[in-house]
Amino acid sequence: MSHTGYGGQVWYSNHNTGVVIVQMATLDTPSASSTPQVNQARVELLGKIDAFLSQ
């Protein structure tokens, strides 16, 4: 199963093994790494991973 987040983040999860692989998007510029949108995307992605692992 594959899930896509904001900015191109992708995470793959396997309910049978509990394995989660996260592929973060490459940012165009170093200053882009601290924008509110990027920070929110990270928080949401971590929330999705946490929810999956809690199942």
mmCIF file of the N, C-alpha and C atoms, coordinates in Angstrom:
data_MODEL
# 
_entry.id   MODEL 
# 
loop_
_atom_site.group_PDB 
_atom_site.id 
_atom_site.type_symbol 
_atom_site.label_atom_id 
_atom_site.label_alt_id 
_atom_site.label_comp_id 
_atom_site.label_asym_id 
_atom_site.label_entity_id 
_atom_site.label_seq_id 
_atom_site.pdbx_PDB_ins_code 
_atom_site.Cartn_x 
_atom_site.Cartn_y 
_atom_site.Cartn_z 
_atom_site.occupancy 
_atom_site.B_iso_or_equiv 
_atom_site.pdbx_formal_charge 
_atom_site.auth_seq_id 
_atom_site.auth_comp_id 
_atom_site.auth_asym_id 
_atom_site.auth_atom_id 
_atom_site.pdbx_PDB_model_num 
ATOM 1   N N  . MET A 1 1  ? 0.847  -1.156 0.000  1.00 0.00 ? 1  MET A N  1 
ATOM 2   C CA . MET A 1 1  ? 0.000  0.000  0.000  1.00 0.00 ? 1  MET A CA 1 
ATOM 3   C C  . MET A 1 1  ? 0.898  1.226  0.000  1.00 0.00 ? 1  MET A C  1 
ATOM 4   N N  . SER A 1 2  ? 0.532  2.233  -0.720 1.00 0.00 ? 2  SER A N  1 
ATOM 5   C CA . SER A 1 2  ? 1.335  3.449  -0.851 1.00 0.00 ? 2  SER A CA 1 
ATOM 6   C C  . SER A 1 2  ? 0.469  4.658  -0.528 1.00 0.00 ? 2  SER A C  1 
ATOM 7   N N  . HIS A 1 3  ? 1.059  5.628  0.166  1.00 0.00 ? 3  HIS A N  1 
ATOM 8   C CA . HIS A 1 3  ? 0.343  6.849  0.531  1.00 0.00 ? 3  HIS A CA 1 
ATOM 9   C C  . HIS A 1 3  ? 1.185  8.040  0.093  1.00 0.00 ? 3  HIS A C  1 
ATOM 10  N N  . THR A 1 4  ? 0.584  9.051  -0.457 1.00 0.00 ? 4  THR A N  1 
ATOM 11  C CA . THR A 1 4  ? 1.316  10.237 -0.892 1.00 0.00 ? 4  THR A CA 1 
ATOM 12  C C  . THR A 1 4  ? 0.926  11.424 -0.033 1.00 0.00 ? 4  THR A C  1 
ATOM 13  N N  . GLY A 1 5  ? 1.922  12.189 0.408  1.00 0.00 ? 5  GLY A N  1 
ATOM 14  C CA . GLY A 1 5  ? 1.671  13.389 1.208  1.00 0.00 ? 5  GLY A CA 1 
ATOM 15  C C  . GLY A 1 5  ? 1.936  14.632 0.390  1.00 0.00 ? 5  GLY A C  1 
ATOM 16  N N  . TYR A 1 6  ? 2.022  15.757 1.056  1.00 0.00 ? 6  TYR A N  1 
ATOM 17  C CA . TYR A 1 6  ? 2.278  17.030 0.391  1.00 0.00 ? 6  TYR A CA 1 
ATOM 18  C C  . TYR A 1 6  ? 3.725  17.109 -0.081 1.00 0.00 ? 6  TYR A C  1 
ATOM 19  N N  . GLY A 1 7  ? 3.959  17.797 -1.171 1.00 0.00 ? 7  GLY A N  1 
ATOM 20  C CA . GLY A 1 7  ? 5.310  18.060 -1.636 1.00 0.00 ? 7  GLY A CA 1 
ATOM 21  C C  . GLY A 1 7  ? 6.039  16.842 -2.147 1.00 0.00 ? 7  GLY A C  1 
ATOM 22  N N  . GLY A 1 8  ? 5.331  15.764 -2.399 1.00 0.00 ? 8  GLY A N  1 
ATOM 23  C CA . GLY A 1 8  ? 5.955  14.585 -2.968 1.00 0.00 ? 8  GLY A CA 1 
ATOM 24  C C  . GLY A 1 8  ? 6.413  13.542 -1.975 1.00 0.00 ? 8  GLY A C  1 
ATOM 25  N N  . GLN A 1 9  ? 6.154  13.736 -0.679 1.00 0.00 ? 9  GLN A N  1 
ATOM 26  C CA . GLN A 1 9  ? 6.519  12.697 0.266  1.00 0.00 ? 9  GLN A CA 1 
ATOM 27  C C  . GLN A 1 9  ? 5.685  11.456 -0.030 1.00 0.00 ? 9  GLN A C  1 
ATOM 28  N N  . VAL A 1 10 ? 6.325  10.322 0.034  1.00 0.00 ? 10 VAL A N  1 
ATOM 29  C CA . VAL A 1 10 ? 5.616  9.067  -0.184 1.00 0.00 ? 10 VAL A CA 1 
ATOM 30  C C  . VAL A 1 10 ? 6.005  8.115  0.932  1.00 0.00 ? 10 VAL A C  1 
ATOM 31  N N  . TRP A 1 11 ? 5.023  7.419  1.463  1.00 0.00 ? 11 TRP A N  1 
ATOM 32  C CA . TRP A 1 11 ? 5.381  6.382  2.422  1.00 0.00 ? 11 TRP A CA 1 
ATOM 33  C C  . TRP A 1 11 ? 4.675  5.103  2.057  1.00 0.00 ? 11 TRP A C  1 
ATOM 34  N N  . TYR A 1 12 ? 5.405  4.015  2.200  1.00 0.00 ? 12 TYR A N  1 
ATOM 35  C CA . TYR A 1 12 ? 4.919  2.694  1.859  1.00 0.00 ? 12 TYR A CA 1 
ATOM 36  C C  . TYR A 1 12 ? 4.755  1.916  3.158  1.00 0.00 ? 12 TYR A C  1 
ATOM 37  N N  . SER A 1 13 ? 3.640  1.244  3.316  1.00 0.00 ? 13 SER A N  1 
ATOM 38  C CA . SER A 1 13 ? 3.407  0.497  4.539  1.00 0.00 ? 13 SER A CA 1 
ATOM 39  C C  . SER A 1 13 ? 2.941  -0.913 4.219  1.00 0.00 ? 13 SER A C  1 
ATOM 40  N N  . ASN A 1 14 ? 3.333  -1.832 5.075  1.00 0.00 ? 14 ASN A N  1 
ATOM 41  C CA . ASN A 1 14 ? 2.930  -3.222 4.938  1.00 0.00 ? 14 ASN A CA 1 
ATOM 42  C C  . ASN A 1 14 ? 2.323  -3.654 6.264  1.00 0.00 ? 14 ASN A C  1 
ATOM 43  N N  . HIS A 1 15 ? 1.006  -3.857 6.293  1.00 0.00 ? 15 HIS A N  1 
ATOM 44  C CA . HIS A 1 15 ? 0.322  -4.221 7.533  1.00 0.00 ? 15 HIS A CA 1 
ATOM 45  C C  . HIS A 1 15 ? 0.761  -5.591 8.047  1.00 0.00 ? 15 HIS A C  1 
ATOM 46  N N  . ASN A 1 16 ? 1.196  -6.475 7.178  1.00 0.00 ? 16 ASN A N  1 
ATOM 47  C CA . ASN A 1 16 ? 1.600  -7.817 7.604  1.00 0.00 ? 16 ASN A CA 1 
ATOM 48  C C  . ASN A 1 16 ? 2.917  -7.816 8.364  1.00 0.00 ? 16 ASN A C  1 
ATOM 49  N N  . THR A 1 17 ? 3.839  -6.968 7.960  1.00 0.00 ? 17 THR A N  1 
ATOM 50  C CA . THR A 1 17 ? 5.161  -6.950 8.595  1.00 0.00 ? 17 THR A CA 1 
ATOM 51  C C  . THR A 1 17 ? 5.370  -5.751 9.504  1.00 0.00 ? 17 THR A C  1 
ATOM 52  N N  . GLY A 1 18 ? 4.522  -4.719 9.377  1.00 0.00 ? 18 GLY A N  1 
ATOM 53  C CA . GLY A 1 18 ? 4.701  -3.509 10.169 1.00 0.00 ? 18 GLY A CA 1 
ATOM 54  C C  . GLY A 1 18 ? 5.797  -2.607 9.638  1.00 0.00 ? 18 GLY A C  1 
ATOM 55  N N  . VAL A 1 19 ? 6.268  -2.881 8.423  1.00 0.00 ? 19 VAL A N  1 
ATOM 56  C CA . VAL A 1 19 ? 7.357  -2.101 7.838  1.00 0.00 ? 19 VAL A CA 1 
ATOM 57  C C  . VAL A 1 19 ? 6.800  -0.824 7.221  1.00 0.00 ? 19 VAL A C  1 
ATOM 58  N N  . VAL A 1 20 ? 7.444  0.290  7.519  1.00 0.00 ? 20 VAL A N  1 
ATOM 59  C CA . VAL A 1 20 ? 7.086  1.576  6.926  1.00 0.00 ? 20 VAL A CA 1 
ATOM 60  C C  . VAL A 1 20 ? 8.351  2.181  6.343  1.00 0.00 ? 20 VAL A C  1 
ATOM 61  N N  . ILE A 1 21 ? 8.312  2.551  5.075  1.00 0.00 ? 21 ILE A N  1 
ATOM 62  C CA . ILE A 1 21 ? 9.443  3.193  4.408  1.00 0.00 ? 21 ILE A CA 1 
ATOM 63  C C  . ILE A 1 21 ? 8.983  4.578  3.979  1.00 0.00 ? 21 ILE A C  1 
ATOM 64  N N  . VAL A 1 22 ? 9.734  5.599  4.358  1.00 0.00 ? 22 VAL A N  1 
ATOM 65  C CA . VAL A 1 22 ? 9.366  6.974  4.030  1.00 0.00 ? 22 VAL A CA 1 
ATOM 66  C C  . VAL A 1 22 ? 10.363 7.533  3.032  1.00 0.00 ? 22 VAL A C  1 
ATOM 67  N N  . GLN A 1 23 ? 9.855  8.109  1.948  1.00 0.00 ? 23 GLN A N  1 
ATOM 68  C CA . GLN A 1 23 ? 10.687 8.785  0.959  1.00 0.00 ? 23 GLN A CA 1 
ATOM 69  C C  . GLN A 1 23 ? 10.285 10.247 0.978  1.00 0.00 ? 23 GLN A C  1 
ATOM 70  N N  . MET A 1 24 ? 11.176 11.096 1.462  1.00 0.00 ? 24 MET A N  1 
ATOM 71  C CA . MET A 1 24 ? 10.880 12.526 1.523  1.00 0.00 ? 24 MET A CA 1 
ATOM 72  C C  . MET A 1 24 ? 11.239 13.172 0.195  1.00 0.00 ? 24 MET A C  1 
ATOM 73  N N  . ALA A 1 25 ? 10.500 14.202 -0.164 1.00 0.00 ? 25 ALA A N  1 
ATOM 74  C CA . ALA A 1 25 ? 10.763 14.928 -1.398 1.00 0.00 ? 25 ALA A CA 1 
ATOM 75  C C  . ALA A 1 25 ? 12.045 15.740 -1.267 1.00 0.00 ? 25 ALA A C  1 
ATOM 76  N N  . THR A 1 26 ? 12.708 15.957 -2.380 1.00 0.00 ? 26 THR A N  1 
ATOM 77  C CA . THR A 1 26 ? 13.876 16.824 -2.412 1.00 0.00 ? 26 THR A CA 1 
ATOM 78  C C  . THR A 1 26 ? 13.398 18.263 -2.525 1.00 0.00 ? 26 THR A C  1 
ATOM 79  N N  . LEU A 1 27 ? 13.936 19.129 -1.693 1.00 0.00 ? 27 LEU A N  1 
ATOM 80  C CA . LEU A 1 27 ? 13.534 20.530 -1.721 1.00 0.00 ? 27 LEU A CA 1 
ATOM 81  C C  . LEU A 1 27 ? 14.349 21.283 -2.764 1.00 0.00 ? 27 LEU A C  1 
ATOM 82  N N  . ASP A 1 28 ? 13.710 22.231 -3.427 1.00 0.00 ? 28 ASP A N  1 
ATOM 83  C CA . ASP A 1 28 ? 14.381 22.986 -4.489 1.00 0.00 ? 28 ASP A CA 1 
ATOM 84  C C  . ASP A 1 28 ? 15.492 23.875 -3.957 1.00 0.00 ? 28 ASP A C  1 
ATOM 85  N N  . THR A 1 29 ? 15.275 24.481 -2.811 1.00 0.00 ? 29 THR A N  1 
ATOM 86  C CA . THR A 1 29 ? 16.273 25.384 -2.247 1.00 0.00 ? 29 THR A CA 1 
ATOM 87  C C  . THR A 1 29 ? 16.404 25.120 -0.753 1.00 0.00 ? 29 THR A C  1 
ATOM 88  N N  . PRO A 1 30 ? 17.568 25.398 -0.173 1.00 0.00 ? 30 PRO A N  1 
ATOM 89  C CA . PRO A 1 30 ? 17.730 25.190 1.268  1.00 0.00 ? 30 PRO A CA 1 
ATOM 90  C C  . PRO A 1 30 ? 16.728 25.990 2.091  1.00 0.00 ? 30 PRO A C  1 
ATOM 91  N N  . SER A 1 31 ? 16.384 27.207 1.655  1.00 0.00 ? 31 SER A N  1 
ATOM 92  C CA . SER A 1 31 ? 15.455 28.028 2.425  1.00 0.00 ? 31 SER A CA 1 
ATOM 93  C C  . SER A 1 31 ? 14.043 27.454 2.419  1.00 0.00 ? 31 SER A C  1 
ATOM 94  N N  . ALA A 1 32 ? 13.742 26.609 1.448  1.00 0.00 ? 32 ALA A N  1 
ATOM 95  C CA . ALA A 1 32 ? 12.408 26.014 1.371  1.00 0.00 ? 32 ALA A CA 1 
ATOM 96  C C  . ALA A 1 32 ? 12.171 25.003 2.483  1.00 0.00 ? 32 ALA A C  1 
ATOM 97  N N  . SER A 1 33 ? 13.238 24.537 3.112  1.00 0.00 ? 33 SER A N  1 
ATOM 98  C CA . SER A 1 33 ? 13.096 23.486 4.115  1.00 0.00 ? 33 SER A CA 1 
ATOM 99  C C  . SER A 1 33 ? 12.423 23.958 5.392  1.00 0.00 ? 33 SER A C  1 
ATOM 100 N N  . SER A 1 34 ? 12.310 25.264 5.597  1.00 0.00 ? 34 SER A N  1 
ATOM 101 C CA . SER A 1 34 ? 11.724 25.748 6.841  1.00 0.00 ? 34 SER A CA 1 
ATOM 102 C C  . SER A 1 34 ? 10.436 26.543 6.628  1.00 0.00 ? 34 SER A C  1 
ATOM 103 N N  . THR A 1 35 ? 9.795  26.397 5.486  1.00 0.00 ? 35 THR A N  1 
ATOM 104 C CA . THR A 1 35 ? 8.551  27.125 5.253  1.00 0.00 ? 35 THR A CA 1 
ATOM 105 C C  . THR A 1 35 ? 7.433  26.511 6.094  1.00 0.00 ? 35 THR A C  1 
ATOM 106 N N  . PRO A 1 36 ? 6.419  27.287 6.432  1.00 0.00 ? 36 PRO A N  1 
ATOM 107 C CA . PRO A 1 36 ? 5.292  26.736 7.197  1.00 0.00 ? 36 PRO A CA 1 
ATOM 108 C C  . PRO A 1 36 ? 4.619  25.551 6.495  1.00 0.00 ? 36 PRO A C  1 
ATOM 109 N N  . GLN A 1 37 ? 4.550  25.593 5.167  1.00 0.00 ? 37 GLN A N  1 
ATOM 110 C CA . GLN A 1 37 ? 3.923  24.498 4.428  1.00 0.00 ? 37 GLN A CA 1 
ATOM 111 C C  . GLN A 1 37 ? 4.722  23.206 4.571  1.00 0.00 ? 37 GLN A C  1 
ATOM 112 N N  . VAL A 1 38 ? 6.040  23.301 4.482  1.00 0.00 ? 38 VAL A N  1 
ATOM 113 C CA . VAL A 1 38 ? 6.889  22.116 4.620  1.00 0.00 ? 38 VAL A CA 1 
ATOM 114 C C  . VAL A 1 38 ? 6.797  21.580 6.039  1.00 0.00 ? 38 VAL A C  1 
ATOM 115 N N  . ASN A 1 39 ? 6.833  22.463 7.020  1.00 0.00 ? 39 ASN A N  1 
ATOM 116 C CA . ASN A 1 39 ? 6.726  22.024 8.407  1.00 0.00 ? 39 ASN A CA 1 
ATOM 117 C C  . ASN A 1 39 ? 5.393  21.333 8.660  1.00 0.00 ? 39 ASN A C  1 
ATOM 118 N N  . GLN A 1 40 ? 4.305  21.879 8.127  1.00 0.00 ? 40 GLN A N  1 
ATOM 119 C CA . GLN A 1 40 ? 2.990  21.262 8.303  1.00 0.00 ? 40 GLN A CA 1 
ATOM 120 C C  . GLN A 1 40 ? 2.933  19.904 7.621  1.00 0.00 ? 40 GLN A C  1 
ATOM 121 N N  . ALA A 1 41 ? 3.526  19.792 6.437  1.00 0.00 ? 41 ALA A N  1 
ATOM 122 C CA . ALA A 1 41 ? 3.548  18.512 5.729  1.00 0.00 ? 41 ALA A CA 1 
ATOM 123 C C  . ALA A 1 41 ? 4.296  17.467 6.540  1.00 0.00 ? 41 ALA A C  1 
ATOM 124 N N  . ARG A 1 42 ? 5.392  17.854 7.168  1.00 0.00 ? 42 ARG A N  1 
ATOM 125 C CA . ARG A 1 42 ? 6.144  16.909 8.004  1.00 0.00 ? 42 ARG A CA 1 
ATOM 126 C C  . ARG A 1 42 ? 5.308  16.443 9.189  1.00 0.00 ? 42 ARG A C  1 
ATOM 127 N N  . VAL A 1 43 ? 4.627  17.375 9.837  1.00 0.00 ? 43 VAL A N  1 
ATOM 128 C CA . VAL A 1 43 ? 3.786  17.027 10.987 1.00 0.00 ? 43 VAL A CA 1 
ATOM 129 C C  . VAL A 1 43 ? 2.682  16.060 10.562 1.00 0.00 ? 43 VAL A C  1 
ATOM 130 N N  . GLU A 1 44 ? 2.043  16.340 9.430  1.00 0.00 ? 44 GLU A N  1 
ATOM 131 C CA . GLU A 1 44 ? 0.968  15.473 8.954  1.00 0.00 ? 44 GLU A CA 1 
ATOM 132 C C  . GLU A 1 44 ? 1.491  14.092 8.575  1.00 0.00 ? 44 GLU A C  1 
ATOM 133 N N  . LEU A 1 45 ? 2.642  14.036 7.941  1.00 0.00 ? 45 LEU A N  1 
ATOM 134 C CA . LEU A 1 45 ? 3.215  12.753 7.557  1.00 0.00 ? 45 LEU A CA 1 
ATOM 135 C C  . LEU A 1 45 ? 3.563  11.929 8.786  1.00 0.00 ? 45 LEU A C  1 
ATOM 136 N N  . LEU A 1 46 ? 4.179  12.553 9.782  1.00 0.00 ? 46 LEU A N  1 
ATOM 137 C CA . LEU A 1 46 ? 4.507  11.832 11.008 1.00 0.00 ? 46 LEU A CA 1 
ATOM 138 C C  . LEU A 1 46 ? 3.247  11.360 11.720 1.00 0.00 ? 46 LEU A C  1 
ATOM 139 N N  . GLY A 1 47 ? 2.184  12.155 11.665 1.00 0.00 ? 47 GLY A N  1 
ATOM 140 C CA . GLY A 1 47 ? 0.915  11.742 12.256 1.00 0.00 ? 47 GLY A CA 1 
ATOM 141 C C  . GLY A 1 47 ? 0.338  10.516 11.568 1.00 0.00 ? 47 GLY A C  1 
ATOM 142 N N  . LYS A 1 48 ? 0.439  10.473 10.242 1.00 0.00 ? 48 LYS A N  1 
ATOM 143 C CA . LYS A 1 48 ? -0.050 9.314  9.493  1.00 0.00 ? 48 LYS A CA 1 
ATOM 144 C C  . LYS A 1 48 ? 0.755  8.065  9.832  1.00 0.00 ? 48 LYS A C  1 
ATOM 145 N N  . ILE A 1 49 ? 2.063  8.214  9.929  1.00 0.00 ? 49 ILE A N  1 
ATOM 146 C CA . ILE A 1 49 ? 2.909  7.067  10.266 1.00 0.00 ? 49 ILE A CA 1 
ATOM 147 C C  . ILE A 1 49 ? 2.594  6.584  11.676 1.00 0.00 ? 49 ILE A C  1 
ATOM 148 N N  . ASP A 1 50 ? 2.446  7.508  12.621 1.00 0.00 ? 50 ASP A N  1 
ATOM 149 C CA . ASP A 1 50 ? 2.123  7.148  13.995 1.00 0.00 ? 50 ASP A CA 1 
ATOM 150 C C  . ASP A 1 50 ? 0.782  6.422  14.067 1.00 0.00 ? 50 ASP A C  1 
ATOM 151 N N  . ALA A 1 51 ? -0.217 6.913  13.339 1.00 0.00 ? 51 ALA A N  1 
ATOM 152 C CA . ALA A 1 51 ? -1.531 6.267  13.328 1.00 0.00 ? 51 ALA A CA 1 
ATOM 153 C C  . ALA A 1 51 ? -1.438 4.858  12.758 1.00 0.00 ? 51 ALA A C  1 
ATOM 154 N N  . PHE A 1 52 ? -0.653 4.686  11.712 1.00 0.00 ? 52 PHE A N  1 
ATOM 155 C CA . PHE A 1 52 ? -0.485 3.364  11.111 1.00 0.00 ? 52 PHE A CA 1 
ATOM 156 C C  . PHE A 1 52 ? 0.179  2.403  12.086 1.00 0.00 ? 52 PHE A C  1 
ATOM 157 N N  . LEU A 1 53 ? 1.241  2.858  12.736 1.00 0.00 ? 53 LEU A N  1 
ATOM 158 C CA . LEU A 1 53 ? 1.971  1.983  13.650 1.00 0.00 ? 53 LEU A CA 1 
ATOM 159 C C  . LEU A 1 53 ? 1.159  1.664  14.903 1.00 0.00 ? 53 LEU A C  1 
ATOM 160 N N  . SER A 1 54 ? 0.171  2.479  15.218 1.00 0.00 ? 54 SER A N  1 
ATOM 161 C CA . SER A 1 54 ? -0.664 2.249  16.399 1.00 0.00 ? 54 SER A CA 1 
ATOM 162 C C  . SER A 1 54 ? -1.757 1.216  16.148 1.00 0.00 ? 54 SER A C  1 
ATOM 163 N N  . GLN A 1 55 ? -1.953 0.822  14.904 1.00 0.00 ? 55 GLN A N  1 
ATOM 164 C CA . GLN A 1 55 ? -3.020 -0.139 14.567 1.00 0.00 ? 55 GLN A CA 1 
ATOM 165 C C  . GLN A 1 55 ? -2.672 -1.525 15.031 1.00 0.00 ? 55 GLN A C  1 
# 
